Structure formats: C-alpha cells, structure tokens
Amino acid sequence: MADIEDIYEALAMQIDRLDPEAGALFLAKAALALAHALDDPDRALSVIALAARPDPARA
Amino acid sequence: MRPAGRGEHDSLYFTYPRFDPPPADAPRGSEAPVVIVGAGPVGMTAALTLAAEGVRSLLIERKGTFNDGSRAICVSRSSFHILDRLGAVAPFVENAYGWTTGRTFYRGRQILEFHMPDSADERFRPMYNLEQQFIEQYLWEAVARSPLIETRWQTEVTGLDADAGGVTLALSDPAGPYNLRADWVLAADGARSTIRGLRGLRLKGTSFEGRYVIADVRMQHDYPTIRRALFDPASRPGGTVLIHRQPRDIWRIDYQLAEGESAEDATREEVVRASVAAVLQDIGHAGDWDLEWWSVYSANTLALDDYRDGRIFYIGDSAHIVPIFGVRGLNNGLADAHNIGWKLGRVIKGSAAEALLDSYSPERRGATLDVFANAAKSTRFMTPPGRGWALMRDAALSLALTEGWAGQLANPRQMAPYTYADSPAVVPGDDGPVHAARIGAMLPDAALDPGAGGGFLSARLGPGFTLISLGTAVEGAHPDLTVVTLAPGSRAAQRLGLEGSGALLVRPDLHIGARWRDAPAPDAVSAAIEGILTGEGR
C-alpha cells in the first residue's frame, strides 16, 4: 500500500525529469487532479492555504 | 474597419439605409414624455417597450444609419422572449441561426462539448446568431410601424440641464441647434455615452489585459452552427480563437493578440488577412473567403454605481461594459430596456408609483454584477491576467486532453437571465420546489398539453401581469391582470413547481413577482400587483 513517502518520491522524481517550466505545469496539474480526486473543495482550499503559509525558516 | 477601397458602410451582404434628418422646416418640439438617446438595438427596444405600454417616445440618433459592422451577434433565448413581447420576434426567428452546442479544442484536440439547456418545452433556442445590422433592421421595422415612436436621425445631444421636473436637452441637427424639454430621458447612447459624460459620471471596474481582433469573413464553410473555441492553436500559439457561424455565409472569428503585439499593427489589413488565413487553415477551410469587417476589442467589467440619475436612466452600454465571453452585452442591454420600459410606461400612465422606478437600478445593476462574476471567470480563462492564471489555465487544458472533468473549466458560462430575488418589485414568499421558477426568476417556458390547446405557456401571457393558477380563477382581481389556468399535475405545472392549488404572478417582463402555495384570494393577487407597482413588494 502506497504511503506519503511514495507520493513524495514520485513527485520528486517526476519533477527531476522535467525542465523547470514543465515542472511548474506538472505541479499545477497534479494539484488540480488531486483536488478533483479529493472531491471535497473546502478541504482542498484549506490544503492550498496550508501550503501557501510562509515558511517560518525563511521569515 | 473594412478592406482598402471599401467605405465605412460598404458591406458584402448588407445595404445600409440612409436616414435623413428632420426637414429643416419641421417643428422641433415634441409631446413625447420620454426622449431616448441612441437608436441602436437597446434604444429601439426601449421605445418599443414604451409603445407597448401606450407611451410616446422620441428617439434621437447622432448617425444617419445603423451601426457600422456586425458587433453583437449572439441573441439569447431571454432576448427572444422580450422581442416576442414587443411583437418583433418573427423576422428574428425566420432569419437567425439557433444553436445549443459549443466545442472547445486544445492544440487541435476537442476537450469539451457543452450543450445549453433546451427541450420541447422551450419555444426558442438558447442562443441565436444574427449579424447586428439585421438585429437593428428588424427592430427598426417594428419601430417604423409604431405611431407612438418618432425618430430623429442625424440629431446630436450637445448639452443637457436636468432638474427635479425633467430634462432640457440641447440638440443639434443639420438645420441648427434647438432645445427640447423631456419628462424622462433614457440614455442608450453606448459605451462612450454623451449623456453620461455631460452628467460627469464615470464607469468603474476592471479592465483586462487581453485584446482580441474580431473579424467577419464570408465563406462557404461546411460546419454546423456550433461555437468553437480554440486554445493554443497552431495559428495563435499560446492564444485563443473563437469562431461563430452567422447567416448568409458570414463567419465571426475572434483571435487573441499576443503579449506585446500592438493593436495598431494587428489591425492593418494585410496582418488581419494573414491572421485570418492562419485560423482558417486551423479549421480546415481551404476554399475562397472575403474579408468583410474587423475591429479590435479588450475585455472590461465596468459599470455605473447607479443606473438612475434623477430623471435620466442609463440602459445598455452607457451603464455597463461587459466582456464578450458569454455573450451578455447586447442581451443585458435589451433586458435593461425592457425593464425600465414597462416600469416607466406604467408610471407615466399613472398606474404605478414613481417609486417603482427605484427598482430599476438594483435589478439591472444586480444583473450586471452577476454578469461580471461569470464573465470575469471566463475572461481570466480566455486571457489569463498573470503567470499563475496562465499556469493553471494550461494545467486545466492539458489535463482536459484525457480527463473530461477538467474540460468543464473551459466552459464559457453562457448568458442566463438574472433572478431579482431581493428586488422591491417582487413579493417575498415561498420560492417553491423548482429553482428555475423561484420568485424573481424569469418564467420558464412550457409546452402546453394538446388538451389545453397546445402551444407554449409564454404565448398565453397577458400584456401586463399574468396569474398562472391551478386553482379557482380570480378573473377581475385587477385591471392589469390576465389569468392562465393550468391543469394540476400537467407538465407545465410541474415545470413551474405548482402543486395543489398553487399560483404564481408573472410581471410584464416575464419575471416571477409572487408565488402562493394555495389559491390566492382576489384581494391577495391585487395586493401583490399593487405592492410591485408601488415598489413596495417587500
């Protein structure tokens, strides 16, 4: 059964295969497709807000 | 703009009429209580609506013919119902191309086919395509038949003085200047409204970056009347193209200009020809074609804060400018004209209180803001305003190649009539079980059973208010009322969400003004009508 580490690795490997511009497009597609699969728009929006929080280590 | 060697009104398919100004010795006064500035589609619809109410109007038009070029081409079902109410719909039905379907392509592959709601219960199709010159010609034919409408072509407004009792307009025609006093003025003088400027009012809102060239070409092209949207086609890498079929082998092609592409350069004839040729190659047209007309366009969502300015009402583009995506400009203008027309007509005739006029701006500005919400989404998808919008649009389009759900993000959200839910000119109450027939909504049409005489419900409505009832008829409840009785359980009753002995009251503009779960007493119906006519429905 796949877990979050598998997701992490799959994303990392796919991004590495792409040039930076295509990587951004891939991530946008992945985010849209994941939100659609989640079938819970409010939860998807809260996840997006979570990801958009400033990185405390860079503040 | 037209190709070199052809004049401003030298069309491939339309002969522009020439309208003379009033004769120099003709009287310049007027008994009409309403002056309508602008004899385009919106102004003419306002004049026809007032005439239907038995009210005279004077149409003032700066030009001596119709608008140059085919600007608005999509006329919605709700507009056809308005034209039907005004006795002007027949040539539109006969000549316009009805359509229900749109197809969206990304890099040449179809990613979406949408169908607008349509059924045997609808008398009119959801959308029709017709060149604006013919829209104006058919309206003009109706205007010219009316003894209650006087039109003065080649007459320009040069000044105005408004007070509590009326408006004095300074007018000028080839014979010279003169002043004219009117009780009411309807400003239907377009996006660059002179009236608005003279009153010092400004449209407010958002202007979008994306610009389009719109071009009409004549060609014999074998494709049905289906709206096509092309994203990132070979002819416009990274851009979008829209294609509409119009009658008489005329095709509308809208294509987006690339970032940094100057409008001045893009509208040079040779550039337009090359751009159109590339689009035609994209859609597989290898035959001959002629260039008819072109223009350049940018998307805006701009509106006045208030569409009423004392005794002046702003209708159509003088009040609001909306993006073309979703085809709401002309159609909202016609709805503005019809809305103020029936209200002002009744106020002038003395059957409604002046307070009814205060419902015009909230109803129609509410419709504009609703349009803005939808049109802004469509515009951001068609012409992404920033890096993030462009990335997400491209992600959706790319996904849509294999995932049907993603194609819905490219749905253009076509025009739908607005619901006046919070208006002072509706009576709040139980909305009933059918969302489309809730209070304030435009009445859904319905096919009537053959046993009930057949035909469509919309054709049975009276000239003023109509009570659609399942219960005991309440004839005579109000002099402005027509009663239509439906059989309980009939298809029409179900479409309107009428059960038991329920009833609903339809305003003259086809919007539902009140509903009752049980058969209303005549006094209740009369009170509802009076509540609406006094602008105190709430």
Chai-1 contact restraints between the chains, C-beta under 6 A:
chainA,res_idxA,chainB,res_idxB,connection_type,confidence,min_distance_angstrom,max_distance_angstrom,comment,restraint_id
A,A24,B,L391,contact,1.0,0.0,6.0,A-B,restraint_1
A,L25,B,D394,contact,1.0,0.0,6.0,A-B,restraint_2
A,L25,B,A395,contact,1.0,0.0,6.0,A-B,restraint_3
A,A28,B,L391,contact,1.0,0.0,6.0,A-B,restraint_4
A,A28,B,M392,contact,1.0,0.0,6.0,A-B,restraint_5
A,A28,B,A395,contact,1.0,0.0,6.0,A-B,restraint_6
A,K29,B,A395,contact,1.0,0.0,6.0,A-B,restraint_7
A,K29,B,S398,contact,1.0,0.0,6.0,A-B,restraint_8
A,K29,B,L399,contact,1.0,0.0,6.0,A-B,restraint_9
A,L32,B,A395,contact,1.0,0.0,6.0,A-B,restraint_10
A,H36,B,W405,contact,1.0,0.0,6.0,A-B,restraint_11
